[in-house]
Amino acid sequence: MSYFMYDVMGGTIDAPDPQTVRQVLDGLAQADDEHPDVSMSHESGWSLSAFASGLLLWENTGHDSVIPAQMRAVGREEVLRLFGLLAAGDIAATETLPWRR
């Protein structure tokens, strides 16, 4: 399966391994108003964006009919777990979480 990440400055990393995902997430320490998040996108169109505040945005960029969702105050280890699920293409497991739409 194909997936990639954007780091906090907008650089693209193709199919990052778990250590690289951690490093990208660490980049949120340099987040600012212009570069507030890091994200992972999967070939299915699903995308997960993480912000330094603990906000997560879950959306399908390929389908306008899917309402974006969010969770707040998500801890680092949970963000890493969710990035792992998305990288593996486990959309169903990610969808079962308590997203607010």
C-alpha positions in Angstrom: 0.0 0.0 0.0 1.1 3.5 -0.7 1.3 6.3 1.8 3.3 9.4 2.5 3.7 12.1 5.1 4.2 15.8 5.0 6.5 17.2 7.7 5.9 20.5 9.5 7.6 22.5 6.7 5.6 20.7 3.9 8.3 18.3 2.8 7.1 14.9 1.5 8.4 11.6 2.9 7.3 8.5 0.9 6.4 5.4 3.0 8.2 6.4 6.2 9.2 3.7 8.6 8.1 3.9 12.2 11.3 5.8 13.3 10.8 8.4 10.6 7.1 8.8 11.5 8.4 9.6 15.1 10.8 12.1 13.7 8.2 13.8 11.6 5.9 14.0 14.7 8.8 15.5 16.7 8.9 18.3 14.1 5.7 19.7 15.6 8.0 21.3 18.2 8.8 23.8 15.4 5.2 24.3 14.4 4.0 27.9 13.8 1.0 29.7 12.4 2.1 29.1 8.8 3.1 25.5 9.4 0.9 24.1 12.1 0.7 20.4 11.4 2.1 17.2 10.1 0.0 14.7 8.2 -0.1 11.2 6.6 -2.0 10.4 3.5 -3.0 7.0 2.2 -3.6 5.9 -1.4 -7.3 5.3 -0.4 -7.7 9.1 0.0 -7.8 9.1 3.8 -5.6 11.6 5.6 -4.7 12.2 9.2 -3.3 15.5 10.3 -1.8 16.1 13.8 -1.3 19.5 15.4 1.0 20.4 18.3 -2.1 21.1 20.5 -3.1 17.4 20.3 -5.8 18.1 17.7 -6.2 15.4 15.0 -8.2 15.9 11.8 -9.4 12.8 9.9 -10.7 13.3 6.4 -11.0 11.7 3.0 -9.5 14.1 0.5 -10.8 12.0 -2.4 -14.5 12.1 -1.5 -16.2 15.4 -0.8 -19.2 13.6 0.6 -17.2 12.4 3.7 -17.5 14.9 6.5 -14.1 15.6 8.1 -13.8 14.6 11.8 -11.6 15.6 14.7 -10.4 14.5 18.1 -8.8 16.8 20.7 -6.1 16.3 23.3 -4.7 13.2 21.7 -1.4 12.0 23.2 1.7 11.3 21.2 1.6 7.5 21.5 -2.0 7.4 20.3 -1.1 9.7 17.3 1.7 7.3 16.5 -0.6 4.3 16.7 -3.2 6.0 14.4 -0.5 6.9 11.9 0.5 3.2 12.0 -3.1 2.1 11.3 -3.4 4.5 8.4 0.0 3.4 7.0 -1.3 -0.2 7.1 -4.5 0.8 5.4 -6.6 -0.2 8.4 -9.3 2.5 7.7 -12.0 0.4 9.4 -10.2 0.4 12.8 -9.5 4.1 12.5 -13.1 4.9 11.7 -14.3 3.2 14.9 -12.7 5.8 17.1 -14.7 8.5 18.9 -14.4 11.1 16.1 -16.4 14.3 16.3 -18.0 15.3 13.0 
